[in-house]
Amino acid sequence: MTHKLRVRIGEIRQETGHHLTGVIAVACRGRWFPERNWDDLPPSVVAWWSHELSRYFQGRVSRLRLPFLDGSYGIAVQRTMTNDCTVALLPLGIGDPCWNTLAKNGTKLSHAELADVARDLCTQMLVRASTLRDNRETCDEVYRVRLNCIRCLQVLDRMDRTKVGRSPRSVSRA
C-alpha cells in the first residue's frame, strides 16, 4: 500500500552546544518536502507536532500549522466538512497559510490515515530518542519529546478503542 503522506526521521546527533540536529522530512505522494535530507531539529519539531496532533485528535482544534524550525516550511492540516482532513506542504512564511488554497490544492486524508502518520512519527522519534546519550545539555529536550510522543500515542489509542466501542477499562482487563 502506498501512503499518501509519510515522515522520515534520520539519525539524530548532538551539535556543538546542546542542539540535537538531524534529518526530518515529509513525503507526500512520493515527493519529499522541504527536501529528502532536510536538516533540522527533529526532537523539537516532533515535540511540537505531536502536541498539536494530540489536540487535533482530541477535537480541540480543527486547523493545524506544523512548522519545521529551520526555514519557513511547514505542514497545514484542516478538518473538512466530511470530518476527514486536507493536508498541504507549504512554505509558511509569516502569518497563517491560506486555508482556501489548502482546501483546493491539498491532499485529502482520512483521519485514520493521519492517525497512522502521527503514530509513525511518534514511534520513529521514540526509537531515535532511545539511542541518545543522556547528558545535561539535552535531557530536557529528550524528555519533552518523549512525553509528547507518548501522550499523542495515548490519545490515538483512546480514539481507536472508542471507535471499536470498548471502554479503556474493558480493554485493560482483557
C-alpha positions as CSV (number, residue, x, y, z in Angstrom):
1,M,0.0,0.0,0.0
2,T,1.4,3.4,-1.0
3,H,0.9,6.0,1.7
4,K,-0.2,9.5,0.6
5,L,1.8,11.1,3.4
6,R,4.8,9.8,5.4
7,V,7.5,11.1,7.7
8,R,11.2,10.3,7.8
9,I,13.4,10.9,10.8
10,G,17.1,10.2,10.3
11,E,19.9,9.8,12.8
12,I,20.0,12.5,15.5
13,R,23.3,13.9,16.6
14,Q,24.4,16.5,19.1
15,E,25.9,19.6,17.6
16,T,28.3,21.9,19.5
17,G,26.4,23.1,22.5
18,H,23.1,21.5,23.3
19,H,21.2,21.3,20.0
20,L,20.1,17.9,18.7
21,T,20.0,18.0,14.9
22,G,19.2,15.5,12.2
23,V,17.1,14.8,9.2
24,I,13.3,15.2,9.2
25,A,11.3,15.3,6.0
26,V,7.8,14.6,4.8
27,A,6.9,12.8,1.6
28,C,3.5,13.5,0.0
29,R,2.6,11.3,-3.0
30,G,6.3,10.4,-3.4
31,R,7.7,14.0,-3.3
32,W,9.9,15.0,-0.4
33,F,9.4,18.2,1.5
34,P,11.2,20.5,2.1
35,E,13.7,18.0,0.7
36,R,14.6,14.4,1.3
37,N,17.6,15.1,3.7
38,W,16.2,18.3,5.3
39,D,18.5,19.1,8.3
40,D,16.5,20.5,11.3
41,L,16.0,19.9,15.0
42,P,13.9,16.7,15.0
43,P,13.3,16.4,18.8
44,S,11.9,20.0,19.0
45,V,9.9,19.6,15.7
46,V,8.4,16.3,16.8
47,A,7.6,17.6,20.3
48,W,5.7,20.5,18.8
49,W,4.0,18.4,16.1
50,S,3.0,15.5,18.5
51,H,1.5,18.0,20.9
52,E,-0.5,19.7,18.2
53,L,-1.7,16.4,16.7
54,S,-2.9,15.3,20.1
55,R,-5.0,18.5,20.3
56,Y,-6.4,17.8,16.8
57,F,-7.4,14.2,17.6
58,Q,-9.0,15.3,20.9
59,G,-11.2,17.7,18.8
60,R,-9.7,20.8,20.5
61,V,-8.7,22.4,17.2
62,S,-9.7,21.9,13.6
63,R,-6.7,23.5,11.9
64,L,-3.0,22.8,12.5
65,R,0.1,24.6,11.5
66,L,3.1,22.2,11.9
67,P,6.3,24.2,11.1
68,F,9.8,23.0,10.5
69,L,12.1,25.0,12.7
70,D,14.7,25.7,10.1
71,G,13.4,27.7,7.2
72,S,9.8,28.8,6.6
73,Y,8.3,25.5,5.7
74,G,5.5,23.5,7.3
75,I,2.5,21.3,7.1
76,A,-1.0,22.7,7.2
77,V,-3.9,20.4,8.2
78,Q,-7.6,21.3,8.2
79,R,-10.6,19.2,9.2
80,T,-13.1,19.0,6.3
81,M,-16.9,19.1,6.5
82,T,-16.9,15.3,6.0
83,N,-14.7,15.1,9.1
84,D,-11.7,13.9,7.2
85,C,-8.8,16.3,6.6
86,T,-6.8,18.2,3.9
87,V,-3.1,18.3,4.3
88,A,-0.7,20.6,2.4
89,L,3.0,21.1,2.5
90,L,3.7,24.8,2.3
91,P,6.3,27.5,2.6
92,L,4.5,29.1,5.6
93,G,6.4,32.4,5.9
94,I,4.8,34.9,8.3
95,G,1.2,34.5,9.2
96,D,-1.3,31.7,8.6
97,P,-1.4,29.6,5.5
98,C,-4.2,30.4,3.0
99,W,-6.9,27.9,4.1
100,N,-8.9,28.4,0.9
101,T,-5.8,27.4,-1.2
102,L,-5.3,24.4,1.2
103,A,-8.8,23.2,0.6
104,K,-8.4,23.4,-3.2
105,N,-4.8,22.1,-3.6
106,G,-4.2,19.9,-0.5
107,T,-4.1,16.2,-0.3
108,K,-7.3,14.6,1.2
109,L,-6.6,12.1,4.0
110,S,-9.0,10.2,6.2
111,H,-8.5,10.6,10.0
112,A,-7.3,7.0,10.1
113,E,-4.5,7.9,7.6
114,L,-3.5,11.0,9.5
115,A,-3.5,8.9,12.7
116,D,-1.2,6.4,11.1
117,V,1.2,9.2,10.1
118,A,1.1,10.5,13.7
119,R,1.7,7.0,15.1
120,D,4.7,6.5,12.8
121,L,6.1,10.0,13.6
122,C,5.9,9.3,17.4
123,T,7.3,5.7,17.1
124,Q,10.2,6.8,14.9
125,M,11.1,9.6,17.4
126,L,10.8,7.3,20.4
127,V,13.2,4.8,18.8
128,R,15.6,7.6,17.8
129,A,15.4,9.2,21.3
130,S,16.2,5.9,23.0
131,T,19.6,5.9,21.2
132,L,20.6,9.3,22.5
133,R,23.1,9.6,25.3
134,D,21.7,11.0,28.5
135,N,23.5,14.3,29.3
136,R,22.7,17.5,31.0
137,E,22.5,19.6,27.8
138,T,19.9,17.6,26.0
139,C,17.9,15.8,28.8
140,D,15.1,18.4,28.9
141,E,14.6,18.3,25.1
142,V,14.7,14.5,25.0
143,Y,12.3,14.3,28.0
144,R,9.8,16.7,26.3
145,V,9.7,14.9,23.0
146,R,9.3,11.5,24.7
147,L,6.5,12.8,26.9
148,N,4.7,14.5,24.0
149,C,5.0,11.4,21.8
150,I,3.7,9.1,24.5
151,R,0.8,11.4,25.1
152,C,0.0,11.5,21.4
153,L,0.1,7.7,21.2
154,Q,-2.3,7.5,24.2
155,V,-4.7,9.9,22.5
156,L,-4.7,7.8,19.4
157,D,-5.1,4.6,21.4
158,R,-8.1,6.0,23.2
159,M,-9.6,7.1,19.8
160,D,-9.1,3.6,18.4
161,R,-10.8,2.0,21.5
162,T,-13.7,4.4,21.2
163,K,-14.2,3.6,17.6
164,V,-14.4,-0.1,18.4
165,G,-16.9,0.6,21.1
166,R,-14.9,-0.6,24.0
167,S,-14.1,1.3,27.1
168,P,-10.4,1.7,28.3
169,R,-11.3,-0.4,31.4
170,S,-12.7,-3.3,29.5
171,V,-9.6,-3.3,27.2
172,S,-7.1,-3.2,30.1
173,R,-8.9,-6.2,31.8
174,A,-8.8,-8.3,28.6
